[in-house]
């Protein structure tokens, strides 16, 4: 049994995010359409397998301590950002990893099958409003699967997102966001970056 008393602290997560250029500062348009002065590009973090392993291991430790992993069969993630997170979380739990894919900006389960009663953790890298996670939850429920928990590297919703299931995040941080017509960075005519998500 692993020692679960040395959990990763939020400041350690922030340090890893900054060191891997996964926490960027500037003028960004988020997938939600909102603007922000910070952007989480977790793909940069996940491009370092050792950091991906450390962070996802810490995330699984949080779920283990909470006692939600008793009978998990599968981890599912929305493509593209969540795939590595889902894979690493599944590896740490010791179950299979699957993913939902985008087609016409909607998620579908194309390559995999969910069996009725299959117990599933939904994993994602970053959420602001949680749209892709909710779509993934709906895919699981529509297939007859049971969502056990939601696992996130970064929850930037400020606690506003509630999926109706136990939700665990390695880091909770709510950078300021603005509607485009209220964005002070736009008013300063700072270049707007669409960093991809």
Secondary structure as GFF3:
##gff-version 3
##sequence-region A 1 197
A	DSSP	alpha_helix	10	19	.	.	.	ID=ss1
A	DSSP	beta_strand	23	29	.	.	.	ID=ss2
A	DSSP	beta_strand	35	40	.	.	.	ID=ss3
A	DSSP	alpha_helix	42	46	.	.	.	ID=ss4
A	DSSP	alpha_helix	49	66	.	.	.	ID=ss5
A	DSSP	beta_strand	74	78	.	.	.	ID=ss6
A	DSSP	alpha_helix	82	93	.	.	.	ID=ss7
A	DSSP	beta_strand	96	103	.	.	.	ID=ss8
A	DSSP	beta_strand	106	108	.	.	.	ID=ss9
A	DSSP	beta_strand	119	127	.	.	.	ID=ss10
A	DSSP	alpha_helix	131	142	.	.	.	ID=ss11
A	DSSP	beta_strand	146	155	.	.	.	ID=ss12
A	DSSP	beta_strand	167	172	.	.	.	ID=ss13
A	DSSP	beta_strand	177	178	.	.	.	ID=ss14
A	DSSP	three_ten_helix	180	182	.	.	.	ID=ss15
A	DSSP	alpha_helix	184	187	.	.	.	ID=ss16
###
